[in-house]
Amino acid sequence: MIRKNSRKEGRTLEIIRVGIMLPDKMFAGALVRGLSRECRNMTFLLEQPEYADLILTDEVCPQEYQKDRYLYLVNEPSRAEERVDLVFRYEDCRSIVNRLTHLYYLLTGRNLEYRGTTAFRVISFLGEAGGCGVTSLCLSVGRMLSILYGCHCLYLSLTPLDGSGQYVGYSEGGDLQRLFYQLEAGKEVPLGAHLLSDGYLDRLRVPMLNHYLTEIDGQVLASLMETVNRMGQYEYVLIDIGTMYAGGVIDLLRNSDGYVFVRNGSRYMEEERADHLIGTLGISETKGIRVRNMVRGKEETYDDEMQIRYCRQAFVWRDGRIEIDLNTSYGSEVAMLCERILGEYDNGK
């Protein structure tokens, strides 16, 4: 049943068929429209769904996971965390697609991804100090990569105090510690249940306070990256490290495919000090892109350092959070950074 569609430069995209077996045809049709917008490698069948590779249904599910092709819609959100073949009926479409992808991998051992390409690229964003705008820049890069190049990116905050909530809103139930515990114990992790999406950028649900990050070793974070890789969904994983230079986060930084080092545009940091910090962290100078962020005046920019100027119109306080408007000069300069990221860390797109 698995089909492959041609893609430019000879690459192929594996397509699977998902049957929709729901008695409420109006709900089924709306669900198919939402899922289709979120996924490029699945087709959804309302007619003859029994011939599909995977089946999405709200029929009574068995008492335990059967490792078959069925994904069951359940009415209680808490039940969706019990097994990989259960998902909350009114979960966002991206999370349902993520769960289908994970189920497909468990059944076949294959990722849904472009054949002939390499795995995703891990890009870490780090700052010289707090207040450099690392989080806003990381989020903006992820969205702009999606808007301009169609890249599917995942954002992960690994800072003790998560600052992304002021831009995307704080989510309930972000139990990153439990996720790490499951990975450390070698358990199957339904990562789709931990993901949120705004239509442009997926992000891992995290709590506001991550005080235990210093205790996480590099192997657990490596397992998390492998879990994400098996999903076959992302071209780039963007890690918001900020100044979290401790524990396994440093191992993840050193093993990243590249990094963006952000300096504050309104403060002066000698180039020698920046070089010393990068050298102390043990990361390769050749893998990094340096950015002087939120520049307000005519501050000096070092060799090969990109400059992103402060733009008041790009940051608007609305409904209790800061909205970032990329249709501004700030967005144009973020686009230039995205172009350089694609050039430095091309993943075969």
N, C-alpha and C positions, 0 to 999 in steps of 0.2 A: 504493500500500500504506500510505502514511502516514495515520494517523488522528488525530483530535483529540477529546479528552474535555473536557466542560464542567467549569468550576471556578467557585467563588464569585466574585461581582461580574463575571461574564461573561468571565473570563480562561480561556484554553484551554491545555492541555498537549499538546504533540505527542508521540504515541506511535509508536514504531517496533517492528518485530518482528524478533527475533533467532532464527535457526534454530540448533539444537544438533545437529551431525552428529558423534557420538562413538560408537564401537562398544561401549564399556563403558557400558551403560545405567544401572547403579547409580551410577557416577561422574557420568554426565550428569544424573541426577535430583538428586543432592546438589548439584551445581554450580548447577543452576537454582534450587534453594531458596536457596542463598547469594546468588546474583546478584539474585534478586527482592527480598530484604531490603534490598539496597543501592541499588536504582534504582527510581524512581517513574515513569519515562517509557519503559520497555522491557517488552515481553512476550516470553516465551521459548517457542519451539515445539520439542517433541520429535518431533511428528508432522508430516510434510510440510515439513521445514525448508527445502527448496529454494525455497519461495515467500516466504521472509522477506526483509527489507530487508538484513540483515547475517547472515553465517553464521560460527559459531564451530566450528572443527574441528581435529582433530589429524592430518589427512591430510598427505601429503608436500607441503610448500610449494614454490613455484617458487624459482628461484635468486636472483631479485631481486624487489623490490616491484612488483606489477602494477597497483596502484591499482584493485583490485576490491573486492568486498564481503566478502571472506574475512579472518577473523582466525585465525591459526594458533597452536595451543598447542604449545610446544616444551619439551623436557625439560631443556635447559641454561639456567640463568638468564642467562648471559652473552650468549646468542644473542638474547634478548629486547630487548637494547639496540641491535641492529643495524638494525632496521627497525620502522616503525610498525605493520606487520601481523603482528608476532610478539609473543607474550606467554608468560611462563613458566607451565607447566601448573599449578603449585601456588602461583601468586601469590595474594595476598588478593583477595577478590571485588571490593572497591572499586577496586583497580588495574585489574582486568579490565574493569569498567564504564567507567572513565576511558579505557581504550584503545579500547573500542568507540565511545565518544562522539567521540574524536578521529578515528577512522577514518571515522565517519559525516560529520563536518565536512569531511574531505578529499574525500570522494566527492560531497557535495551542496552544500558551501558554507554549510550551515545549522547553527545551534546547536540542541541539544536543550534548550530552556528554555521557561518560561512566556511565551506570546505576549501582548503588550500590557503587559509590565512593562519597567522600565528594567534596565540592567545591574547587576551586583553593586555593593556599596558597599565601599570600602576604608577601614578604620578603623585608624589607627596608635595604638599604645600606647607612651608615652614617660614617662621618669621624671626627677625633679629630680636624682637621683644614684643610684649603685648601691645595691642592697639595699632598694628601695622595694616590691618584690613585683610588679613589672610583669609578669614572665613568668607567675607563678602566676595573676595576675588575668586576663591575656589568655587563657590556656588555660581558666580557669573560665568566662569570659564565652562563649567559643565553645561549650563543652559545654552551658551553661545555655540559650543561644539554641536549641540543638538540642532539648533536653529539653522546654522550655516552649512553644516556638513552631514547632518543626519546621524551623528554619532550617538550611540546609546551609552550613557555614562551613569555610574553609581557614585554617590557621594557618601563618605564615611567620616564622621567626626571622632577623632581620638584625642580630644582635649578634656582635661579634668572638669572644666565648666563649659558645657556645650553652648556656643554662641550662635549656632545656626537658627535657633528658635526665634530670635528676634527678626529674622528675615522670612522664614517659612512657617513660623508658628510652632509652638511646643506641642508634642504629641503625647498622648497618654499611653502607658503600658510599655515604655521603652526599657526592656529588661536586658541590657547588654551583658550584665554579669551572668545571668542565666544562660544566655547564648554561649558565652565563653566557657562556662562550666560544661555544657553539652558537648562542645567541640573537644575540650580537654578529656572528657570521658569517652570520646570516640563514638558518640551517638549520632544517629541520622538527624540532621537539622533541617526542618522545613523552612528554609530561609525566606521563602515568599511571605510567610506570616510576619516577618520582621521588616518588610520593605514598605515604603511609602513613595508616592510619585505625584508630581505636580503637572504631569503631561510632557515635560521637557527633561527632567532630571529625576532619577530614582535616588532615594536615600535610605540608609539603614536607620531604623527607629532606635533612638538612644535616649536615655534620661538626661535631664538637665545637668545633674551632678554625677560624674564618673570618677569618684575618688579612688577606686580600686585599680585604675589603669596601671599604676606603677608596679602592681603585683602580677600583671599579665606577662607571660614569657613570649618570646618570639615564635615558638612553635605553635602556640594557640592562634596567633595572628596569621601565621602561615597556613594553618588549617582553614581559617576563615577565607583567605584568598583562594585556596583550592576549592572550597565549597562554592564560592562565587564563580570560579572558572568553570566548574562542572555545569553550571546553569547555561553557559554558552550565550548569554544575553548581552554582554557588554563589550564595547571597544576599549573603554577606559574606566578605571577605578581611580577616583580622586580622593586622596587621603588628606584630611584637614588635621595637621599635626600642631599647628600654632607654634608654641614653645614647649611642647610636651617631650622634652629630651630625657626620657627615662624608660627603664624597663624594656619590654619587648618592642615598644614603639620604635626605638632606635634601630633594632634589628630589621624591622619592616622598612624603615627609611633607607637603611644601607642596601637592602635588597630590591628597592624600587627601581623601575626602569628609568626614572628620571625624577627631578624635583624642581620646584619653583621656590626660590629663596626671596622673600619679600622684605624690603626695608621700608621704614616709615618716611614718607616724603617730606615731613615737616621737622624731622629730627636728623641730626648729623651723626653718622657712624663711619668712622674711618675704614677705608677699604681693607687695611691690614687687620682690623678687628674682625671684619666679616670673613676674611680669609682664615683667620685663626679659628673662628667658630666652626666653619665648614670643615677645616682640617681636624679639629678636636672631635667632631661627630664621626669622622672616618668615612665621609662620603666623597665620591669622585667629583672633582671640579668640572670634568668634561660632561657629566650627566646633568648638570644644573643650568637653569635659566634664572638670571637675577633680574628682579623687578624693583624699581623704586616707585612706591604706591602713594597715591593721593598727594602728588606734588602740587604745591600752591604757588611757589615762586620760581626762581631761576636756580634751584639747587643743583649742585654738581652731580653729574651722572657718570659713573665709572665705565670703563671699556666693556662693551657687550651687555651693558645693563639697560633694560627696557624701562621706559618711563610712562606711568599712567597718571594723568593729571586729575586733580580733584574736580568734581563736577557736582555742584549742589543739586541740580535738577535730577540727577540720577537716583537720589535717595529720598524717597517720599514716605513720611509717616502716615499710615492709613490703617484704620481698624485694629489698632494695637500692635502693629508690627511695621517694619521698614520694608517697603517695596523697592526693588532695584529695577530702574527703567533702563533697558539696554538700547533703546532708541535715542541715545544721547552720545555726546562726545566720549563719555566714559565707555559706553558700549563699543564704540569704534576702536578704542585702544585695547579693550579686552579682545576684540576680534583679531587684532594684530598679534596679540599674545597667543591666541588659539592657532593662528596660522603657523606661528613658530613652533608650538607644541606638536602640531601635525608633522612639521618638517623634521624636528629633532627625534620624535618618538613615534614615527609612522608605524601603524599596526597592520599595514597591508590593504587599507581601504582604497 
